[in-house]
Amino acid sequence: MTAYDYRPVWAGAICDPATTGGSVDRIDLYDSPERTGSPVATAGPAARLREAVYRFTLPDSLANGRYWCAVTFTPSAGVTATDRMVKVDLPRGTGLIASAEEMADELGVTLPLTAALRERYWTKIRAAQADVSSYLGRPLVPTPRRLLDVTPLWGYALNDPQAWPIQQFDDVVTVIGHVDNLDGTFTVDLLVGLDAATEEPIVRYVVAHAAEAIRNDPTAPESGTRRVTSVSAEGQSISYDSAPLAGQVGAPPLLDSLSGYRPRLYRTIATASANPWPYGSRRYRRRW
């Protein structure tokens, strides 16, 4: 089965229906942006994964590609809402933080994609992810970890990472599940590391970087998506509009814009050695 994690938004803010007597009931998947007619598939209700995150389990029979969705949920008791801004690109859970369809949107390529074109886009996305991972000095996909027979700290919610002994991981930690062992201890499932697929600046950079690699490939059929500026009289040469310079409107984001995701390194600051206090009989010590 394929998992899709949904964050409900209502009245202009992220909400958590389960805490106010509501629920996330259903997701309908359509094969066109009009979202009319019979849905291709329906799933629900969603299970609350953690604070304001709900997981739908989608059927494996769905073909690869983009699906336009409508999510029905109850923000609070007696109130029903429908979110028609959701798009799901399959497959999911592949380790890629962006989809081939997002690449097509960036390049102006019409959907649906052929299998060969999707494979080409995946290759460019992997290369872009490798560049970002090298710059950040950390992987972009979190690693699952399990804590056995651990006791939570008093005063913390069980889905709060600070409730558990996680000091040895020294990275971003997300609690994805916990099971009571009925003896005062718990078995806790964690995700350790940066989940870049949920970080919009990283996804934006990877998509823009991969799309630019396609544009600069003269053998790619999508390389002509830039505006033509001149054509020779004999038609033997074509000039395209260059990409916007850094900082201009529409320019691809810079790699430096992701510097905030680099892990912080800490070390002890060296201080001056303590010397005997030169005034008075007592040997007070001071640093300066």
C-alpha positions in Angstrom: 0.0 0.0 0.0 1.1 3.6 -0.6 1.1 6.1 2.2 0.2 9.8 1.7 0.6 12.2 4.6 -1.9 15.1 4.7 -1.8 18.3 6.7 -5.3 19.8 7.1 -5.6 23.6 6.5 -8.8 25.4 7.5 -9.6 29.1 7.8 -6.1 29.9 6.6 -4.2 27.9 9.3 -3.0 24.4 9.8 -5.5 22.5 12.1 -5.5 19.3 14.0 -9.1 18.0 13.8 -8.6 15.1 16.2 -8.0 17.5 19.1 -11.2 19.4 18.5 -13.6 16.5 18.0 -13.1 16.4 14.2 -11.6 13.9 11.8 -10.0 13.5 8.4 -12.6 11.4 6.6 -11.8 10.8 2.9 -9.6 11.5 -0.1 -11.0 11.2 -3.6 -8.5 10.9 -6.5 -9.4 12.2 -10.0 -7.6 11.9 -13.3 -8.2 15.5 -14.3 -7.8 18.9 -12.6 -11.6 19.5 -12.9 -12.2 16.9 -10.2 -15.6 16.0 -11.6 -17.3 12.7 -12.4 -16.4 9.5 -10.6 -13.1 9.4 -8.7 -10.4 7.0 -9.9 -10.0 5.8 -6.3 -11.1 6.7 -2.8 -9.4 6.2 0.6 -10.1 6.9 4.2 -10.5 7.7 6.9 -7.0 8.9 7.6 -5.1 7.9 10.8 -3.6 10.6 12.9 0.2 10.1 12.6 1.3 13.0 14.8 0.3 16.5 15.5 -1.6 17.9 12.5 -0.4 15.1 10.2 -2.8 12.4 9.0 -2.0 9.4 6.9 -4.1 8.0 4.1 -3.4 4.5 2.7 -3.8 4.5 -1.1 -4.4 1.4 -3.2 -1.4 -0.1 -5.0 -3.5 -0.6 -8.2 -3.1 3.1 -9.1 -0.9 3.8 -12.1 2.1 6.1 -11.9 1.3 9.7 -12.6 -0.6 12.7 -11.2 -3.9 12.6 -9.5 -6.0 15.7 -8.6 -7.6 15.2 -5.2 -10.4 16.4 -2.9 -10.0 15.8 0.8 -13.0 15.9 3.0 -12.5 16.5 6.7 -14.2 17.8 9.8 -12.1 20.6 11.5 -14.3 20.4 14.6 -17.6 18.8 15.6 -20.4 19.8 13.3 -18.2 21.6 10.7 -17.4 20.0 7.3 -14.7 21.2 4.9 -13.3 20.1 1.5 -9.8 20.8 0.4 -9.5 20.9 -3.4 -5.9 22.1 -3.6 -4.3 18.6 -3.1 -2.3 16.9 -5.8 -0.7 13.4 -5.4 2.1 12.2 -7.7 2.7 8.5 -7.8 4.9 6.6 -7.1 5.7 7.7 -3.5 8.2 6.5 -1.0 11.0 6.1 -3.6 13.6 8.3 -1.8 13.1 11.1 -4.3 12.0 14.3 -2.7 10.4 15.6 -5.9 8.3 14.0 -8.6 8.7 13.8 -12.3 5.4 15.7 -12.6 6.8 18.6 -10.7 9.6 18.7 -13.2 7.1 18.7 -16.0 5.3 21.7 -14.4 8.6 23.6 -14.2 9.5 22.8 -17.9 6.0 23.4 -19.2 5.6 19.8 -20.4 2.1 18.5 -20.8 0.9 15.6 -18.7 0.7 12.7 -18.7 4.3 11.7 -19.0 5.6 8.7 -20.9 7.6 6.1 -19.0 10.8 7.0 -20.8 10.4 10.7 -20.0 9.6 10.0 -16.3 12.8 7.9 -16.0 14.8 10.8 -17.5 13.4 13.2 -15.0 14.0 10.8 -12.1 17.7 10.6 -13.2 18.0 14.4 -13.1 16.3 14.6 -9.7 18.7 12.1 -8.2 21.7 14.1 -9.5 20.2 17.3 -8.0 19.6 15.6 -4.7 23.2 14.4 -4.7 24.5 17.9 -5.1 22.3 19.2 -2.3 23.2 16.4 0.0 26.9 17.0 -0.7 26.5 20.7 0.1 24.5 20.2 3.3 26.8 17.3 4.5 23.8 15.1 5.4 21.4 12.8 3.6 18.0 14.1 2.5 16.0 11.1 3.5 15.6 10.2 7.2 16.5 6.8 8.7 14.1 4.7 10.8 15.2 3.8 14.3 13.6 2.0 17.2 13.9 2.4 20.9 13.2 -0.6 23.0 12.0 -0.7 26.6 12.3 3.1 27.2 10.5 5.2 29.7 9.2 8.7 28.8 10.0 11.8 30.7 7.1 13.1 32.8 5.3 16.2 31.5 5.9 15.6 27.8 3.5 14.2 25.2 4.3 10.8 23.9 4.7 12.1 20.3 7.2 14.7 21.5 10.8 13.5 20.7 12.0 15.2 24.0 10.0 12.6 25.9 12.5 9.9 24.9 16.2 9.2 25.2 17.3 10.6 21.8 20.5 12.3 22.8 22.7 9.8 20.9 21.2 10.6 17.5 22.3 14.3 17.4 19.9 15.1 14.5 16.3 15.9 13.7 14.1 13.3 15.4 10.4 12.6 14.6 8.2 10.2 16.6 6.1 8.1 14.2 4.7 5.6 16.7 4.9 4.2 20.2 3.6 1.0 21.8 2.9 0.6 25.5 4.6 -2.6 26.7 2.3 -2.6 29.8 5.2 -2.7 32.2 5.9 1.0 32.3 8.1 1.0 29.2 7.5 1.7 25.6 8.7 0.7 22.2 9.1 3.8 20.1 9.6 4.1 16.3 11.5 7.2 15.1 12.7 8.9 12.0 16.1 10.3 12.4 17.5 12.9 10.0 16.3 15.6 7.7 13.1 14.8 5.8 13.8 17.0 2.8 10.5 16.1 1.1 8.7 18.1 3.7 10.9 21.2 3.3 9.7 23.4 0.5 12.9 25.4 0.0 14.9 22.1 -0.6 12.2 20.7 -2.9 12.1 24.0 -4.8 15.8 24.0 -5.3 16.0 20.3 -6.4 13.2 20.8 -9.0 14.7 24.0 -10.4 18.2 22.5 -10.5 17.0 19.4 -12.3 14.9 21.4 -14.7 17.8 23.6 -15.6 19.9 20.5 -16.3 17.2 19.4 -18.8 17.2 22.8 -20.4 20.9 22.8 -20.9 20.9 19.3 -22.5 20.8 19.9 -26.3 19.7 16.3 -26.8 16.6 16.6 -24.6 13.4 17.3 -26.5 12.3 19.7 -23.7 15.5 21.9 -24.1 13.6 24.2 -26.3 11.2 25.4 -23.6 13.0 28.8 -23.4 11.9 31.6 -25.6 13.5 31.8 -29.0 15.4 35.1 -29.5 16.8 34.7 -33.0 16.9 32.2 -35.9 19.4 32.4 -38.7 18.2 33.0 -42.3 19.1 29.4 -43.3 17.6 28.0 -40.1 21.0 26.4 -39.2 21.2 28.1 -35.8 18.8 29.1 -33.1 19.4 31.3 -30.1 17.3 31.0 -26.9 16.7 33.5 -24.1 19.2 33.0 -21.3 18.1 32.1 -17.8 17.5 35.0 -15.4 20.5 36.1 -13.4 20.7 35.3 -9.7 18.5 37.5 -7.7 16.2 38.4 -10.6 12.5 37.5 -10.7 12.1 33.9 -11.9 15.8 33.0 -11.3 16.5 29.6 -9.9 17.3 29.6 -6.2 20.9 29.6 -5.1 22.5 26.7 -3.3 23.5 29.1 -0.5 19.8 29.6 0.2 19.8 26.2 1.8 22.6 27.0 4.3 20.2 27.0 7.2 19.8 23.2 6.8 23.5 22.5 7.3 24.1 20.8 10.7 25.6 23.1 13.3 29.0 22.1 14.8 29.8 23.1 18.4 33.1 23.2 20.1 34.5 24.6 23.3 35.9 28.1 23.1 39.5 28.3 24.2 40.0 30.6 27.2 43.1 32.2 28.8 44.8 30.1 31.4 44.3 31.0 35.1 47.2 32.9 36.8 47.9 33.6 40.5 46.3 36.8 41.8 49.3 39.1 42.1 47.8 41.4 44.9 47.4 40.3 48.5 48.5 37.3 50.4 45.7 35.0 49.3 46.3 33.2 46.1 43.1 34.1 44.2 43.1 33.0 40.6 41.7 35.0 37.7 41.7 34.5 34.0 42.8 37.9 32.9 
